Amino acid sequence: MTESVRAPAVQLASRGQLAAFMADSQVPWDVDALDGAVSEAAWRVRPSRYLVSTDDRMIPPPAQRAMSERAGSTVV
């Protein structure tokens, strides 16, 4: 979150108005979005990051690293 966005959000949260602000600021997506053509898959052309969770009790860190490598992600 950028500083220009974070400061108002913190001010609203401190007044207990953050939930109302978030509810009011959300807009429904348009059905026209379904007609859009994808020329390139973002996961192929955009860099991705993967955060290895060392305390994850379901997926061991070596498996997480293998999945991130398979996806071409940079481990952070």
N, C-alpha and C positions, 0 to 999 in steps of 0.2 A: 504494500500500500504506500503510495507516495505521501510526502509530507502534507501536500495541499489537500489530500483526501483524508488523511489520518487525523489532522487537527480538528476539523468539524465533527468527525465521527466520535472522537474522544469527548468533545464538548457535549454532544447529544447524549452520549452514554452517561456522562456525569449528571445529566438532568433526567435520566430515565426515559429519554425519548428515542433511543436508537432503534428499538424494535418497530416503533411506529414509522420512523423515517425509512427503515429498510423495507417495510411492507408497502409504503406509498411509492417508493422509488422503483419497484420492480414493474416491468411492463411485459405483457404477454408477447410471445414470439408470433410472427405472422406466418400464415400458411404458405405464402409465397416462398418462404425459406426452403420448403421441400422441393421446389422446382429448380433450385440452384445446381449448376453443374460443377463438379469438382475436377479441376484440371491436374492437380498434383495432390497426393495425400500428404497432409501436414506432417505426419509422423515420419515420412521419408525425407522431407526437405528441411524440416526445422530441427534444431538441436534439442535433445531431451536430457533431463537429469534424473538420477535415481538416488534416493536416500536409503542406504542400508540400515535397517533397524536391528541393532544388536540384541535388543531385548524382546524381539518378536518370538513368541512361543509356538507359532504354527509353521513359519517358513524360516529355516536356518539361514544365517548370513551367506554361506557359500552358495546356496540355491538362489538367494536374492541377487548375488553378484552374477551368477550364470544367466539369470533372466534378464538382468540389465544389459549384459554383454550381448545377448541374443537380440535384444531390441536396439542395440547400438547406442545406448544411453551412457552418459558420463556419470560415474559414481561420485557422489558428493558426500 
